[in-house]
Amino acid sequence: MSIRDRYAPSPTGLQHIGSVRTALFNYLFARSRGGKFVLRLEDTDQSRCEEQFVKNLYDTFAWLGFYWDEGPDLGGPAAPYVQSKRKEIYRKYALELIEKDQAYYCFCSAGRLDTIRQEREAAHSSQTGYDRHCRTIPQEEARHRADGGESCTIRLKIPLGEQGSPVTHYHDLLLGDIEWNNGDVNPDPVLLKSDGFPTYHLANVVDDHLMGITHVLRAQEWLSSTPLHVIMYRAFGWEHPEFCHLPMVMGTDGKKLSKRHGATSIDEFRNQGYLSEALVNYVALLGASYEEGKDVYSLGELAERFSLDKLNKAPAIFDYKKLEWYNGVYIRMKSDGELAELCLPYAVKAGLFGGPGREPDQEQRQTFKRAMPLIRERLVYLTEAASKLGYLFSEPALPPADEFIPKKTDLATATDLLRQVRDLVKPLAEAESDAEAEARIKDYAETNGIKPGDLLMPLRVAITGTRVSPPLFGSLRILGAEQALARTDRALTFLSSQP
C-alpha cells in the first residue's frame, strides 16, 4: 500500500504544541513508509478563519524544518487543498447521499432549533441535538421545496434500526477495536449548511477519500467524531482510512496542556529562544519511543525509526525542564558561527549593539562571534546571549563596593588585590590560551600566598560588572589589554574613594 496521510488544520489560531505534534507524527509516518504527507486547510468556518493564521502556519513549519509533499502552496494531484475552494465538490456529494437515501433536506429554522433546546433545558431532559423533525418528509416533497428556494440544510441519516440503535464498529491502530452505539452519535448532523458551505464532517470525509488518504493520525479529542465519519464512509460505499488516535499531551499536573502551564504556541517557544531542532526532537518523543538509551535524534533519524507500534496509549507529559535540556544540548552542538547567527536576531532586538533593533557593525559582529565559546556551556535559550555578553559591547556600571570583596576579606584587601593583579592584566589579555593565563595567575598566587579565586574576584567585577560572568580569561582576550586596563583603573579609583 502507498501511504498517504495528512495534516488538516483549521486556520483559526496560532500553531501550538499539540497540532505540531500531530503534523510531525504524520510527517514521520509518511517518511518511514516512503509515502506522501499532505497539507489541507480546513477553512469552512469562515467566521473564524484569518489570513494571519495561514501565514503563521507556513512560517512555523518553515522554521521547524519539515514540510509537506502536497498542499495549497505546492499544489499536487488532488488540488485545490483549501476547503473553501471545494464548495461545489461537497454539494455534489451531499446530494449523492440524498439520492442514496442516506441524507435528507432539513427546513428547520434556527429559531425552531433554539426553541427545542430551551424546552429541553426547562424540562431537564437528557436529550441533545436535533430531533429529526424533517427526516420523515417524503423525498420528492423535500426536493421540490429545496428546488423552490426554501432555505434548508442537508443532514445525514444516522442508522437507527428497527430494534433500537445499532452499533458502529471500527479498529483503531493504537486503541484497538472500538464499538460505538449510534444512539450516542450526534443525531443526524448537518452536512451542508444553508449557505452552501459544508460542515467539518462532510468536508473531512469527502476530502480524505478524494485525496486518497490511507491513514488518519489525529489527537484523541477527535475520537468521538470517528463513529460519525465511519457511518458517512459506509453511506457513500467507501472504505474508510486506517485510524490512529494519538495520545493526549498533558502538563505535569496531569491536565491537558494549556497556557496555564506556560508557552504552548510555537511562536512563544521561538521568541523565548528555543532552537527548532530541540523542539522537534522533544515533541517527537511525546507519546512515542524510538531506540533504547538514545535521546537525541536528527529529523532523518526520527523518520527512519518511527513506527505506529511504538506509540504509547497513555497521555504524554510535556516537561518544560526536559525541553530546556534539549535546547542546551543543541546549542552546544553548534559551531561558533552557527550559534552567533542564531543568537544575533535576539541580541539585535535586545539592543546589544547600541539600541533596540540596531544591527552590529563588522567589528561588533566579529566580537559577538568570538564570544560564543564563553557562553555556549551557559546558554539555555538563545535570548540569553545579549544579557551575558553586554559587558563586551559597553562599559558596565560599577556595582557597590561590596561586590568586589572576596569572602572573609575587607575593602582594603580587595583594593590591594586589584592593584596587584593590574600588573597581570596585559599578559593575561595577550595570553594565547586559558591554560597560559591560568598558569600565570597560579604562579603569582603561589608566590605571594594568595588564593587564585581571591585574586581574580575584584578583577572579574571590574571587567564584567558582576561576580558571576562568562570566563574571565576569554573575556580579557576579546576586550584587549587597553580596554581591560582602563576598566581596572576605573574600578581602582572607585574603590580608593570609598570611606
SEGU-328892 format. One record per residue (C-alpha): y, x, z. Coordinates in steps of 0.05 Angstrom, whole numbers, plus 5000, padded with zeros to 4 digits. Layout:
BEGIN
YXZ...
END
This chain:
BEGIN
500050005000507050244983511050185047517849845044521749695108528949545122534849555169538648895163544748895209549948355213556848695206559848335266560648925313560149675321553450035312550250135380544250495410539449915403540949775330540950515312534150595346531450025302534350355240531651035259524550775271524650425204527051055171521851485205516251005189518050975116518551725111512051835148508451395097512151615035515550935030522450655019527750495071532449935051539249725079541248995074547648695101546348015132553447735129552146995124556246865187562846965151567046765211564747385250563647905195569248415185570048985135571649475192564549385218561649515149565650165147563350335216556150245194556850735136560851235177555651205233549651365190553351895150554652235218547652135244544752455182539451965159540451455104537150905064533950944995536850274971542849894995549649604979552750284967546850584930544249984891536849904875531849454841532948874890540548864886545048564910543648784981549248365012547147655030553947335016552847544943546047194940548046474956545046164893538446514906537946184975539845504948534445554896529045694948531645164996530944654941524044914925521844754996524544044988520343974925514244204964515843705019516744285068524244145078529043555075536343365068539843215134546242795134547642815208554842975224557043495275559542915317552742575319549343225339554443345394553342635420545842755424546943395462551643055512546842465523541142945537545343335586547442695622540242485627537943175648533043165590528743765575529243625500533244115459535044195386535143695330531843005340529142985268533142365252533342485177526242745170523542055151528741885098524941785032525742394988528642014928533841674972535742335004536342674937540642114909545442164969545842924963547042894888552442374901556342884940554842655011555543235060548743495081544644085103537444265087532544305145525644605149519844145167516344465226508944275221507143795277500343495260497542825279494443055344500543405372503844065357499444565321499645295337502345855294498346495297500347185274498847915290503948405316502449135304504749315374503548695416497148455383495147735367500447215385499946465388506046015390505945255400510144945344512944465395516645065425519645265358526745055343525944335318526944305243532344845239537744845186536145295126542145155082548844965113553544435084558044985057552345265015551245875059544246005084542546085158539846745182532646495180532446275107536246885081531947355122525247075097527447005024530447705022524548045055519947715005524147854943525548564965518148704975518748865049511849035075513549185147518848885193520349335252525449005297527348915370523148465415529147995423527147725354520047565378521646825388524246765316517847045286513646395290519146035252519146585199511546555193511945805184517045905128512846425093506945945093511345365070513145785009505946004999507746735010504347285050508747495107510148235121506948605180511048505243512349025296516948835353519649465384520349565459527049395490531949945511533849865584538450205633535850595692536649955734531349605691536349145657537949115583542449685563549649465561556649735571555849695647551150285641556150695602557350835528553050425480556650445413555451055371562951155365563451235440558051765441561252125383568152105416565252375480562853005444555452885431552053215372548752755322542253165324541853085400542852335396537752245340532652675377533452285441533651595410527351745371523751835438525851155465519250795463515351295422511451935432510152495383506953125409504653335478509053845511514653835459521553535468525953805413524853565341528553615277529252975236523953235188519153375245520252675273518652365206512252785199509752565268512051845273506451335279506450605300500350715343504451185386509550655404509850405476509449675495513549795558521149795554524450465542529350725594535851025569537351625614544351905603542652535641536852665594541452565534546353065565540753565570539153465496546453555478546654215515540254445481543154305412549854625429546355265448542455265382548955315342551855955315558956155336561755895270557955245272559855105344567155265332567454775273564154235315568854335374575154435333576953695319576453545393580754155411585953945360586153245388586853525459592853945438589754625450593754955394600754745414600653985418596153385403594053375330596754075315591954485273590755215291593555785251588956325225589556765287588256175334582255965293579356655298580556675373577256005381571056235343570756895384570956485448564656075432559856565467564056485530562855735536556355595498552055605560557155195599558354635549555253945558559953595510563953855451570153555482569954065539571754665496579254535500579554495576575155105585579055535536586255325548587955985583586656365518591955985480597455905531599056265596596055855653600355635711599556055773595555685826597055705900596356395931590156175970586356145904586956895895583857065963576457245966572456956023573357286092579657656069587057516070593157516024594758246036587658446018587658015955594258325933591559025945585158865906589058605847593559235849587359675848583859305792590159315750588660035731581959805703584659225661585859635598578959985597575659315613579358965556577459525509570159575530565359435473560659005515559958635581554959165603560059715594565459325631560659145687558659875696565960075705567059545758560659725794562360465796569360335822566959845874561560305900566260895903571460505942566760095985568859425955564558835936564958755859565858005868571858105915574958605867574458125808576557475842584057595842583757865771579857255747585156785776590757205747587757185677584956475674588856095727582555875764576956155807571655835762572256025689568456295629566157015634571857475653570058095613569457705548576057355564579458035573576858285506579457665470586257675504587158415494589858935543597158775532596658035550591658165606596358675638602358205632598557655668596158135721603258375734605857665737600557505790602258125829609557945830607757245854603157485909608058005933613357475941609157045987611257036061
END
